[in-house]
Amino acid sequence: MQNQTGAQAGETLKSTSPTTWVVRPDPDLADLIPSFQENRKNELVELKSARAKGDYEFIRRMAHTWKGICRPYGFVHLETLSRSLEEAGEREDGGDVDQILNEMTDYMENVRVVYDS
């Protein structure tokens, strides 16, 4: 089912603003979305700490977890970033990890949740 922007339900869209993301999750998840977002923000802090310690195994495992839980909540772009982070963690590529963590932080700070009626 497409929403009024032409995207599939649950799909994450980049808005015309370079820093605002729109997520249209299933309205049945409305009560769960705030804690989902808060948990991801807290885990981003843990991921950044792991990066500072060079703990790429933690980064890889956490990214793998995110990869599996983001799409069901409608955060498709975050799932894509998680896949990239997992791969960067496997390669122990600090530069890529830093870049992806910055993108994840920007995304989480600027994502807007909209429920279609």
C-alpha positions as CSV (number, residue, x, y, z in Angstrom):
1,M,0.0,0.0,0.0
2,Q,1.4,3.4,-1.0
3,N,1.2,6.5,1.1
4,Q,0.5,9.9,-0.2
5,T,4.2,10.4,-1.0
6,G,4.3,7.4,-3.2
7,A,6.4,5.3,-0.8
8,Q,5.4,1.9,0.5
9,A,4.0,1.8,4.0
10,G,6.9,1.8,6.5
11,E,9.4,3.0,4.0
12,T,11.9,5.7,5.1
13,L,12.1,8.7,2.8
14,K,14.7,11.4,2.6
15,S,12.8,14.7,2.5
16,T,13.8,17.7,0.4
17,S,15.7,19.0,3.5
18,P,19.2,17.6,3.6
19,T,18.9,16.7,7.3
20,T,15.2,15.6,7.8
21,W,14.2,12.0,7.4
22,V,10.6,10.8,7.5
23,V,9.5,7.4,8.7
24,R,6.0,6.1,8.3
25,P,5.7,3.1,10.6
26,D,2.6,0.9,11.0
27,P,0.2,2.9,13.3
28,D,-0.1,-0.3,15.5
29,L,3.5,0.3,16.6
30,A,2.9,3.9,17.7
31,D,3.2,3.0,21.4
32,L,6.6,1.2,20.8
33,I,8.3,3.8,18.6
34,P,9.4,6.2,21.3
35,S,11.2,3.5,23.3
36,F,12.6,2.0,20.1
37,Q,14.2,5.4,19.3
38,E,15.4,6.0,22.8
39,N,17.0,2.6,22.9
40,R,18.8,3.2,19.6
41,K,20.1,6.6,20.8
42,N,21.4,5.0,24.0
43,E,23.1,2.2,22.0
44,L,24.7,4.8,19.7
45,V,26.5,6.0,22.7
46,E,27.7,2.5,23.4
47,L,28.7,2.1,19.8
48,K,30.8,5.2,19.9
49,S,32.5,4.1,23.1
50,A,33.2,0.7,21.5
51,R,34.8,2.5,18.5
52,A,37.0,4.6,20.9
53,K,38.2,1.3,22.4
54,G,38.6,-0.4,19.1
55,D,36.0,-3.0,20.0
56,Y,35.0,-3.9,16.5
57,E,33.4,-7.2,17.6
58,F,30.9,-5.3,19.7
59,I,30.2,-2.9,16.8
60,R,29.7,-5.8,14.5
61,R,27.3,-7.6,16.8
62,M,25.3,-4.5,17.7
63,A,25.0,-3.5,14.0
64,H,23.8,-7.0,13.2
65,T,21.1,-6.7,15.9
66,W,20.0,-3.3,14.5
67,K,19.9,-4.7,11.0
68,G,17.3,-7.2,12.2
69,I,15.1,-4.9,14.2
70,C,15.0,-1.6,12.3
71,R,12.9,-2.6,9.3
72,P,9.9,-4.0,11.3
73,Y,9.6,-0.6,13.0
74,G,9.8,1.2,9.6
75,F,13.3,2.5,10.0
76,V,14.5,1.2,6.6
77,H,17.4,3.6,6.1
78,L,18.7,2.8,9.6
79,E,18.7,-0.9,8.6
80,T,20.8,0.0,5.6
81,L,23.2,2.0,7.7
82,S,23.4,-0.9,10.1
83,R,24.3,-3.3,7.4
84,S,27.1,-1.0,6.3
85,L,28.3,-0.6,9.9
86,E,28.3,-4.4,10.4
87,E,30.5,-4.7,7.3
88,A,32.9,-2.0,8.4
89,G,33.1,-3.6,11.8
90,E,34.0,-6.9,10.2
91,R,36.8,-5.2,8.2
92,E,37.9,-3.2,11.4
93,D,37.7,-0.1,9.2
94,G,37.7,2.7,11.8
95,G,37.3,5.5,9.2
96,D,34.1,3.8,7.8
97,V,32.8,3.1,11.3
98,D,33.2,6.7,12.2
99,Q,31.5,7.9,9.1
100,I,28.6,5.5,9.5
101,L,28.2,6.3,13.2
102,N,28.0,10.0,12.3
103,E,25.4,9.3,9.7
104,M,23.4,7.2,12.2
105,T,23.6,10.0,14.7
106,D,22.4,12.6,12.2
107,Y,19.6,10.3,11.2
108,M,18.4,9.6,14.8
109,E,18.6,13.3,15.6
110,N,16.6,14.4,12.5
111,V,14.2,11.5,11.8
112,R,10.5,12.5,12.0
113,V,7.9,9.8,12.6
114,V,4.6,10.3,10.7
115,Y,1.5,8.1,11.0
116,D,-0.7,7.9,8.0
117,S,-4.4,7.6,8.9
